[in-house]
């Protein structure tokens, strides 16, 4: 049974911890994240980008896979299936496909248009009990072809979007997707503090969680961040473990070429990364 992210994030905000959103790319990814969440008794948000949705044969296929996997693995912790950086059309498609949470990224529109489209989606998601994430100020790096420079959001614009009744708000505070460059200036805690003061109890979202130093993550949580997105870090650990397996010639030993054996080290590496993040975010035992 998939749930909206609303309750888990409101609890996280009150309890000063964060729930991780871990992006899924295939069956192995999904299973590794779900099993780790259950082992650690942590709530979890499974993120799906529109590109990953296409790769996995459409949003309805993803909903069916995740729903059946939750049943098959006897997962008892709260699981939200969430669209990551959705276009307006993509958001509507995921609502129809049975996602329990969606993100509409209107950050590239003028603020008035972002407000109008977000307002319409607030009505639609509320009617169905689905959580809605909105974004102000684009996150840096590349996400499905949209390139942002890591802007800092305008706190007043954040308040305008928060007041529409969204569940959670992603605001740019100098964070970027992918690997951080050597000259990265760090998170703007002044911006985060100003946003938190204006948006009150609204759970805030930190995108681009890979590569942000642990002390910055903890400080962001103290300043109201209740959801942190991780994707690149799982991809890197999966790739490194798979590379090691091949370079050591394990695929040439016995039936080492069997995809179940070939993908196992990467699967275990994802689990280890997710565990490390859940411990850092403070969500262990909070299910």
C-alpha distance (Angstrom), angle and dihedral (degrees) to the residues before:
residue distance angle dihedral
X1 . . .
X2 3.79 . .
X3 3.80 117.7 .
X4 3.78 136.7 -159.0
X5 3.82 113.8 -100.9
X6 3.81 91.3 -126.4
X7 3.82 101.2 95.6
X8 3.80 95.7 39.6
X9 3.81 91.7 51.1
X10 3.81 95.6 44.4
X11 3.83 88.3 52.2
X12 3.82 90.3 47.7
X13 3.81 91.7 50.9
X14 3.82 91.6 50.8
X15 3.82 92.4 43.2
X16 3.83 96.0 46.4
X17 3.78 96.7 -122.2
X18 3.82 132.4 105.6
X19 3.81 134.0 -125.4
X20 3.80 114.8 -133.9
X21 3.79 122.4 -126.1
X22 3.78 106.5 -152.8
X23 3.79 116.2 -170.5
X24 3.79 118.3 -130.0
X25 3.80 125.6 -145.7
X26 3.81 104.2 171.7
X27 3.82 144.6 -15.7
X28 3.83 95.4 -67.5
X29 3.79 91.8 51.1
X30 3.80 92.7 49.5
X31 3.79 95.0 46.6
X32 3.82 93.7 46.7
X33 3.81 92.1 52.6
X34 3.82 94.9 43.9
X35 3.82 93.8 47.9
X36 3.81 92.0 48.5
X37 3.81 91.4 49.0
X38 3.79 90.7 52.1
X39 3.81 93.3 46.0
X40 3.82 91.3 51.2
X41 3.83 95.0 37.3
X42 3.79 90.0 -126.8
X43 3.80 127.2 147.7
X44 3.80 111.3 -120.9
X45 3.79 142.5 -164.3
X46 3.81 117.9 -148.2
X47 3.79 109.0 -150.4
X48 3.78 123.2 -152.3
X49 3.80 121.7 -172.2
X50 3.80 117.7 -153.1
X51 3.82 88.6 -111.3
X52 3.82 91.8 53.4
X53 3.82 89.2 46.1
X54 3.81 90.1 57.2
X55 3.81 91.0 44.8
X56 3.82 90.3 54.0
X57 3.84 91.7 50.8
X58 3.79 100.3 -97.8
X59 3.78 139.7 -40.0
X60 3.82 94.5 -81.3
X61 3.81 90.1 56.7
X62 3.82 89.3 50.8
X63 3.83 92.4 49.8
X64 3.81 91.2 49.1
X65 3.82 93.2 47.5
X66 3.82 94.4 48.1
X67 3.82 94.7 43.1
X68 3.81 93.1 50.2
X69 3.81 92.6 43.3
X70 3.81 91.5 53.3
X71 3.83 88.4 54.0
X72 3.80 96.1 42.4
X73 3.82 94.2 49.0
X74 3.83 92.5 43.3
X75 3.80 91.9 -124.4
X76 3.81 109.4 -173.4
X77 3.83 100.2 175.5
X78 3.83 120.2 94.1
X79 3.82 110.9 -87.9
X80 3.81 123.8 -170.2
X81 3.81 120.5 -167.6
X82 3.79 105.3 -147.7
X83 3.80 136.0 -173.0
X84 3.80 109.3 -132.7
X85 3.84 119.1 -144.8
X86 3.78 94.3 -12.3
X87 3.77 124.4 -167.9
X88 3.81 115.1 -133.8
X89 3.84 90.4 -99.6
X90 3.81 92.7 43.1
X91 3.79 91.4 51.4
X92 3.81 90.9 53.2
X93 3.82 90.9 47.4
X94 3.83 91.9 52.6
X95 3.80 91.9 48.5
X96 3.82 87.3 55.1
X97 3.82 92.5 43.7
X98 3.82 93.3 58.9
X99 3.80 102.5 -102.5
X100 3.80 110.9 159.6
X101 3.81 94.5 -146.2
X102 3.81 135.3 24.3
X103 3.77 139.0 -170.9
X104 3.77 119.9 -147.1
X105 3.79 108.9 -162.2
X106 3.79 105.3 -157.6
X107 3.80 93.0 153.6
X108 3.82 93.0 115.2
X109 3.82 92.3 56.0
X110 3.81 123.0 84.2
X111 3.83 106.7 -89.7
X112 3.84 93.6 -106.2
X113 3.79 91.6 55.9
X114 3.81 91.9 44.0
X115 3.83 87.9 53.2
X116 3.83 94.3 47.4
X117 3.82 94.7 49.1
X118 3.83 93.4 41.7
X119 3.83 90.7 49.8
X120 3.79 91.3 54.5
X121 3.81 91.4 48.9
X122 3.84 91.3 48.4
X123 3.85 88.7 61.7
X124 3.79 93.0 46.1
X125 3.82 96.7 47.1
X126 3.82 94.0 43.0
X127 3.80 90.6 54.1
X128 3.82 89.2 56.1
X129 3.81 99.8 38.1
X130 3.82 93.1 -114.2
X131 3.82 121.6 143.6
X132 3.81 118.0 -121.9
X133 3.79 128.4 -151.9
X134 3.80 120.1 -164.4
X135 3.80 129.9 -169.2
X136 3.79 134.2 -140.8
X137 3.82 121.8 -175.6
X138 3.79 112.2 16.6
X139 3.80 120.6 -94.7
X140 3.81 112.7 -122.2
X141 3.77 127.2 -111.2
X142 3.79 126.3 39.0
X143 3.80 125.5 -51.2
X144 3.82 115.6 173.6
X145 3.79 92.3 -28.5
X146 3.81 96.5 -46.9
X147 3.82 108.6 118.1
X148 3.79 119.8 -160.0
X149 3.80 128.5 179.0
X150 3.81 97.7 -139.1
X151 3.78 98.1 -95.2
X152 3.77 125.2 -173.2
X153 3.79 112.9 -118.2
X154 3.80 122.4 -123.2
X155 3.85 105.5 -108.9
X156 3.82 91.4 -144.6
X157 3.80 91.4 54.2
X158 3.83 87.9 48.8
X159 3.81 89.3 55.8
X160 3.82 91.3 49.5
X161 3.82 90.9 54.4
X162 3.83 93.8 41.0
X163 3.82 90.5 52.4
X164 3.82 90.1 60.0
X165 3.81 88.3 73.8
X166 3.81 102.9 -104.4
X167 3.83 116.3 160.9
X168 3.80 97.8 -128.0
X169 3.76 138.0 1.5
X170 3.80 130.5 -137.2
X171 3.78 110.1 -156.6
X172 3.78 126.0 -178.0
X173 3.81 110.6 -116.5
X174 3.80 98.9 165.6
X175 3.81 93.7 -69.6
X176 3.82 122.2 137.9
X177 3.80 139.2 -164.4
X178 3.79 119.8 -112.0
X179 3.80 125.8 12.3
X180 3.80 116.6 -10.4
X181 3.83 116.0 -120.2
X182 3.82 120.0 -120.0
X183 3.82 91.5 -110.6
X184 3.84 95.2 53.1
X185 3.80 110.4 140.6
X186 3.82 96.6 -147.1
X187 3.79 131.1 -119.1
X188 3.80 119.8 -38.8
X189 3.80 102.0 -123.7
X190 3.82 90.4 176.9
X191 3.82 88.8 62.7
X192 3.81 92.1 45.2
X193 3.80 91.8 49.1
X194 3.81 91.9 49.5
X195 3.84 91.3 48.9
X196 3.81 92.3 47.6
X197 3.83 91.3 51.4
X198 3.81 91.3 53.8
X199 3.81 99.0 40.1
X200 3.83 97.9 44.1
X201 3.81 114.0 -175.2
X202 3.80 95.1 8.9
X203 3.84 110.6 122.4
X204 3.81 109.0 -120.1
X205 3.81 123.8 -144.5
X206 3.79 128.3 -139.9
X207 3.82 113.8 -155.4
X208 3.79 123.2 -165.4
X209 3.81 95.5 39.1
X210 3.81 93.3 167.2
X211 3.78 113.3 103.0
X212 3.80 99.0 6.6
X213 3.85 106.5 132.0
X214 3.83 115.1 -107.1
X215 3.80 94.4 -116.5
X216 3.82 90.7 55.1
X217 3.81 90.4 49.3
X218 3.83 90.5 52.3
X219 3.79 91.9 47.6
X220 3.82 90.8 49.4
X221 3.83 89.6 52.5
X222 3.83 89.4 50.9
X223 3.81 87.9 53.8
X224 3.80 94.8 55.3
X225 3.82 106.2 -81.3
X226 3.81 106.1 144.8
X227 3.82 101.7 166.2
X228 3.80 126.2 47.4
X229 3.79 123.3 -172.5
X230 3.80 121.1 -140.4
X231 3.78 124.3 -178.3
X232 3.82 114.7 124.6
X233 3.82 93.1 53.7
X234 3.82 92.2 58.0
X235 3.80 90.2 46.5
X236 3.81 91.8 51.5
X237 3.82 94.3 48.2
X238 3.83 91.2 45.8
X239 3.82 91.1 50.5
X240 3.82 93.9 46.2
X241 3.82 93.2 50.9
X242 3.82 92.2 46.4
X243 3.82 91.3 48.2
X244 3.83 90.6 51.4
X245 3.83 91.9 50.7
X246 3.82 91.8 52.0
X247 3.81 95.6 41.2
X248 3.80 90.4 52.2
X249 3.81 87.9 54.2
X250 3.82 93.2 -120.1
X251 3.80 90.5 140.6
X252 3.82 88.1 63.0
X253 3.83 95.1 53.3
X254 3.80 114.7 92.3
X255 3.79 109.1 -51.9
X256 3.79 92.5 -17.6
X257 3.80 88.8 132.8
X258 3.83 90.8 67.4
X259 3.84 103.9 116.2
X260 3.80 90.6 -131.4
X261 3.80 89.3 59.3
X262 3.79 94.8 36.6
X263 3.82 93.4 53.5
X264 3.82 96.7 41.1
X265 3.84 98.3 87.5
X266 3.82 89.7 50.3
X267 3.82 90.2 47.2
X268 3.83 90.6 52.8
X269 3.82 90.2 46.4
X270 3.82 91.0 55.6
X271 3.82 89.5 50.5
X272 3.81 91.0 51.8
X273 3.82 92.0 49.2
X274 3.82 92.8 48.0
X275 3.81 90.9 48.8
X276 3.80 91.6 50.9
X277 3.83 91.3 50.3
X278 3.81 95.0 46.2
X279 3.79 89.8 52.1
X280 3.81 90.9 49.0
X281 3.82 93.1 47.1
X282 3.83 91.9 49.2
X283 3.82 96.3 -125.4
X284 3.82 96.7 123.0
X285 3.83 110.9 120.1
X286 3.81 92.6 8.2
X287 3.82 97.4 109.7
